[in-house]
Amino acid sequence: MNLEIKDLRVFYGKIEAIKGISVTVNQGEIVTLIGANGAGKTTTLKTISGLRPVASGAIIFNGQDISKLPAHERVELGISQAPEGRGIFPGMTVLENLEIGKYFRKDRKIEMQEDLERVFHLFPRLKERLTQAGGTLSGGEQQMLAIGRALMARPQVLLLDEPSMGLAPMMIANIFNIITAINKELGTTILLVEQNAQQALQRAHRAYVLETGKVVKEAKASDLLNDPDVRAAYLGTGAH
Amino acid sequence: MRTTNSLRNFNVRDKGAAIWSGWNRLQRTSFGIAMILLAGALPFAGNYSFSNFLNTPISNFADVLIYPVGMFVLMSLGLNIVVGKSGMLDLGYVAFFAIGAYTMAICGKWTHLNTWEILPLGIAFAMIAGVLLGIPTLRLRGDYLAIVTMGFGEIVRITALNTQKIGGPNGMANVPNPPSIHTPLGVLDFNIMTPNSFYWFVLVLILLTIWMIRRLSVRRPGRAWEAIRQDEDAAELMGVPTLKYKIWSFTLGAGVGGAAGVVYASKTLYISPDAFTFNISVLILSCVVFGGIGNIWGVVLGGVFLAYLPERIRFISNARQLVFGLTLVIIMNFRPDGILPRKKREKLSSPAIETGAK
């Protein structure tokens, strides 16, 4: 058991954005949350990583309730997030962005080099762009940097918030291939939030469907791909 | 149009940085020492015919170098840690200046401590005030933080205004001067006749502050501030304890303001709440923005310019505020990022180079 969210409630002012969600992510899995705009996907991720306060419920990580910890301490425990809209530092070089990714660990040079090599192995493009400012990268490269930066902390669980947002179809396929590789090669557990339900369901092991702050369906990803309701609502292919 | 553009794009900072990076250690050290000596000799500049255009009407040039020039530069450097390095808008910076000054006045008059002993106290009190204000308010961002700090600045001034024990609106007179320092080169006196000693005192504080900022900038705190300034949420997600580093930045800035206050009180001998108005906070912020937010040398230049200019043009009496304002507007139009802007890597288009070889 790795990450368990129990009956989570989150508010924006008086508006209840998350109305009691329970999600379980097991060691080594790719789990995806799909749903329409405003379903609460991003809020759920932000609450797990600590950017939004929990109103009630628990976030259990390796047996410990982390729902009251500040975000930077959750990173130390092994939860890293590549935020929505990438959130890279535009004025820092690619290398500086990556270095910030493991800010809490005061490692020596050798370990830094190992971490960098691991990221470059997944994203050779970043190595070519090392001295370039983050803000001058293309959208796809920025997404690579955001994921690579999150990996620098050697996370047990990687939270990805809409990695396909605003990218060309070729680049989307590329990013999803890398996400699968991270899961297979590094053994990193991944919780993926996506609007691109087709890609997400093809890559994930299990999936949760969110609607207006509630989980309405939970199943194996491959089953949901063939579920008539899901196909009609999220895959745009209609029931048949 | 072309001249405007070349003026906008010409970056003295980058030119300077290019020359600097081409130098070896010896060249850098000798340049640094030469600059410090030159700065140290500044108060004499008003006495010589070839440089006496620097003289200011009414007040003595050496006095102007201490207040407002030296004080403004010191405070701008302090505020730059908060506004320039970590990107928090502080509109109540004068509060820390006031706390330093009142610490000097109260301790100097009521205890046997001298200025050198009170200086660390003044810094400490300003820093404590910084922490106390920072812990609840630094969770706020942008405009909200600006409003709260502005309120804090006024609270400190109004508290001083209404506390009869520390003089209320009349302020405190007869603040003691610092005692003399015995150096191998002779005795350095501090009184109304020796503005040069005060100037050197301020200069030492400025150099210490610059040294501190430069040290911190290249280390972990500097990287954390940079990350916070560019994207606070992302910084937190990378494991940077943002609140802790914001409080640190705020507190260090406050400490520098406190030091400036101590010097100010022991130089002018008389302080009153009138000297700590919102105006000062805005002027210091202008120095930072005008000079080049985030860049030490820009901020120093901004402080010198905005403090010196109003004094220099004092002979046109009432029109001087108008000229001052116009100068600000015109220069900010030509150089919206300040006279010496910080390194702008957002706009760099450095292609992928030499990284493959490493």
Boltz contact constraints between the chains, C-beta under 6 A:
constraints:
  - contact:
      token1: [A, 49]
      token2: [B, 237]
      max_distance: 6.0
  - contact:
      token1: [A, 51]
      token2: [B, 233]
      max_distance: 6.0
  - contact:
      token1: [A, 71]
      token2: [B, 236]
      max_distance: 6.0
  - contact:
      token1: [A, 72]
      token2: [B, 236]
      max_distance: 6.0
  - contact:
      token1: [A, 72]
      token2: [B, 239]
      max_distance: 6.0
  - contact:
      token1: [A, 72]
      token2: [B, 240]
      max_distance: 6.0
  - contact:
      token1: [A, 72]
      token2: [B, 241]
      max_distance: 6.0
  - contact:
      token1: [A, 75]
      token2: [B, 239]
      max_distance: 6.0
  - contact:
      token1: [A, 81]
      token2: [B, 237]
      max_distance: 6.0
  - contact:
      token1: [A, 83]
      token2: [B, 234]
      max_distance: 6.0
  - contact:
      token1: [A, 83]
      token2: [B, 237]
      max_distance: 6.0
  - contact:
      token1: [A, 87]
      token2: [B, 231]
      max_distance: 6.0
  - contact:
      token1: [A, 87]
      token2: [B, 234]
      max_distance: 6.0
  - contact:
      token1: [A, 89]
      token2: [B, 227]
      max_distance: 6.0
  - contact:
      token1: [A, 89]
      token2: [B, 230]
      max_distance: 6.0
  - contact:
      token1: [A, 89]
      token2: [B, 231]
      max_distance: 6.0
  - contact:
      token1: [A, 90]
      token2: [B, 346]
      max_distance: 6.0
  - contact:
      token1: [A, 91]
      token2: [B, 230]
      max_distance: 6.0
  - contact:
      token1: [A, 91]
      token2: [B, 345]
      max_distance: 6.0
  - contact:
      token1: [A, 91]
      token2: [B, 346]
      max_distance: 6.0
  - contact:
      token1: [A, 100]
      token2: [B, 227]
      max_distance: 6.0
  - contact:
      token1: [A, 100]
      token2: [B, 238]
      max_distance: 6.0
  - contact:
      token1: [A, 101]
      token2: [B, 238]
      max_distance: 6.0
  - contact:
      token1: [A, 103]
      token2: [B, 238]
      max_distance: 6.0
  - contact:
      token1: [A, 103]
      token2: [B, 239]
      max_distance: 6.0
  - contact:
      token1: [A, 103]
      token2: [B, 240]
      max_distance: 6.0
  - contact:
      token1: [A, 104]
      token2: [B, 239]
      max_distance: 6.0
  - contact:
      token1: [A, 128]
      token2: [B, 352]
      max_distance: 6.0
  - contact:
      token1: [A, 129]
      token2: [B, 352]
      max_distance: 6.0
  - contact:
      token1: [A, 130]
      token2: [B, 355]
      max_distance: 6.0
  - contact:
      token1: [A, 131]
      token2: [B, 350]
      max_distance: 6.0
  - contact:
      token1: [A, 132]
      token2: [B, 350]
      max_distance: 6.0
  - contact:
      token1: [A, 133]
      token2: [B, 345]
      max_distance: 6.0
  - contact:
      token1: [A, 133]
      token2: [B, 346]
      max_distance: 6.0
  - contact:
      token1: [A, 133]
      token2: [B, 348]
      max_distance: 6.0
  - contact:
      token1: [A, 135]
      token2: [B, 346]
      max_distance: 6.0
